[in-house]
Amino acid sequence: MNQLFKVSAFTKDGKGGNKTGVYLYADDLNDQQMQDIASELGYSETAFVLHNKKADYKVRFFTPTKEVDLCGHATISTFHVLRSLDIIGDSIYTQETKAGILKINVILGQVYMQQLLPQYIQEVDKKNISKSFNHIKFHDTLKPYVVSTGLKEIFVPVKDKKTLDELVPNIKQMIEVSKNYDAIGMHVFALDDEVDAYGRNFAPVVGIDEESATGTSNGALACYLHKFHKKKHFYTLRQGYAMDEPSELKVYLDFKSTKISDVWVGGISKIIK
């Protein structure tokens, strides 16, 4: 049985998405071997699936340079592979990660991943963000903020999609600013009329200059929008268009009154031939 699969998660009309590696039954690999495979594959993250007693599966995530606690698109890809091989069926599963034990819902060709409840950590001074980009134009009322649903990131609202598309990051400055806020990077977004927002994700702290579809980030973005912009249950978010890798992510928030009680992020994936 082939153990290593290449998958694209959060595709839009069968195109784009975020490519990742999925290594099934990696129990025989040590940490260095996992890191070597992730580095050689070169994708932003590679998932390693292990047997587990605490949950249905244990999944570890490696970037080309280090292990990270959680990765949304690699989680979605992992359960897409398991479903495509008929190892699992449509149902709810659990996965143990370094961020905790999370639920996965496999249903009708899509995979949804439960995220941790949002933490709204602190506002970020726009002056600090300005150092990380050329000619950035911020949104008139929304403010940059550190939010986490498993990974801390700085969410940066900009004026419009044109501003978003034309951004050129200063990676060195971004790493410095991100580390100052104990964040892995920045998720810059612009509100949109057709969908809720378009975004671009930069995580150079963990070796990812830009990523085309980021599950954890968009889950947290929906929580940001719920708190600071518009409260609703379903959000459609797009990413990767500036990289010519169009991606679409769906987020469902369950809440009573104003307090979020559940966060689910999902979409469509495909195994790359």
C-alpha positions, -999 to 999 in steps of 0.1 A, spaced: 0 0 0 12 34 -9 18 54 23 26 89 9 0 109 -9 0 144 -25 -33 162 -19 -48 196 -27 -72 209 0 -99 236 -3 -100 235 -41 -123 258 -60 -141 242 -90 -115 214 -90 -86 239 -93 -62 256 -69 -62 247 -32 -33 241 -9 -10 212 -16 1 190 12 16 156 18 -2 129 38 18 100 51 -4 71 64 6 48 92 38 66 101 42 48 134 76 34 123 91 69 116 110 89 141 109 127 144 139 133 122 126 110 95 93 129 95 111 162 92 133 149 64 102 137 44 84 171 49 116 190 39 121 168 8 84 171 -2 86 209 2 49 216 8 40 241 35 29 212 57 30 174 56 7 153 79 18 121 95 -10 97 106 -4 74 135 -25 49 154 -38 62 187 -57 51 218 -70 86 228 -86 93 195 -94 76 162 -60 89 148 -30 109 159 -18 134 134 15 153 135 23 182 112 57 193 99 66 223 78 99 221 58 117 234 88 98 224 120 69 207 136 37 228 143 8 221 166 -20 221 140 -26 225 103 -61 229 89 -55 220 52 -34 190 61 -61 178 84 -87 181 57 -64 163 32 -57 135 57 -93 126 61 -100 130 24 -73 104 17 -87 80 44 -122 84 29 -111 80 -7 -94 48 2 -125 36 20 -106 32 52 -133 53 68 -168 62 58 -190 93 63 -191 99 100 -176 120 128 -140 111 139 -115 124 164 -78 133 159 -52 139 185 -29 168 177 -5 189 198 -33 215 199 -56 190 215 -82 164 205 -104 177 177 -134 163 158 -136 158 121 -169 155 102 -167 136 69 -198 141 49 -209 139 12 -174 144 -3 -164 172 21 -143 172 53 -149 196 81 -125 201 110 -135 213 144 -112 240 157 -106 253 192 -128 281 205 -115 315 196 -92 335 218 -92 373 211 -58 382 224 -49 418 216 -51 446 192 -20 453 171 -7 488 163 -10 496 126 25 511 127 39 477 134 20 462 105 31 489 81 67 478 84 58 444 70 42 456 37 47 482 9 20 509 7 -6 491 28 -40 507 30 -59 497 61 -97 492 65 -113 524 77 -129 509 109 -117 473 115 -84 470 133 -56 444 133 -60 419 160 -43 387 173 -68 358 172 -63 321 177 -84 290 172 -53 268 177 -26 290 163 -20 327 171 -20 349 140 -23 386 134 -54 394 113 -50 425 92 -80 441 75 -72 462 44 -92 487 24 -101 465 -6 -92 435 -28 -70 456 -50 -49 466 -20 -48 429 -10 -36 417 -44 -9 443 -47 7 438 -13 44 429 -13 56 415 20 88 424 38 96 389 52 123 400 76 102 427 92 71 404 93 91 377 112 102 403 137 67 417 142 51 383 144 75 371 170 69 402 191 32 391 193 40 354 197 22 348 164 32 325 135 24 351 109 -2 374 94 -35 368 76 -44 399 56 -80 402 43 -104 424 24 -142 422 28 -161 413 -4 -197 415 -17 -198 381 -34 -182 362 -5 -174 373 30 -137 380 24 -106 373 3 -74 367 22 -36 362 19 -17 343 45 20 348 54 37 326 80 75 331 75 81 323 112 75 287 103 91 288 69 60 297 48 63 329 29 28 327 16 1 299 16 -28 294 -7 -54 280 16 -51 280 54 -78 262 74 -68 273 109 -65 310 98 -98 311 81 -116 296 111 -101 323 132 -109 349 105 -146 339 107 -144 344 144 -128 378 139 -156 388 115 -183 374 139 -169 396 168 -160 428 149 -180 428 117 -211 406 111 -225 379 133 -238 348 114 -234 310 112 -219 304 77 -189 322 61 -174 317 27 -138 327 24 -114 327 -5 -76 326 -6 -47 319 -30 -59 341 -58 -28 362 -58 -8 330 -61 -30 317 -90 -42 289 -67 -79 298 -62 -92 283 -30 -125 283 -12 -131 275 25 -164 272 44 -167 280 80 -196 272 103 -199 289 137 -224 277 163 -232 304 189 -259 314 214 -264 351 220 -229 364 210 -207 336 224 -192 311 199 -196 275 211 -182 256 181 -160 263 150 -159 241 120 -138 247 88 -141 226 57 -141 223 20 -134 200 -10 -101 183 -17 -85 161 -44 -56 137 -46 -30 149 -70 -22 123 -97 
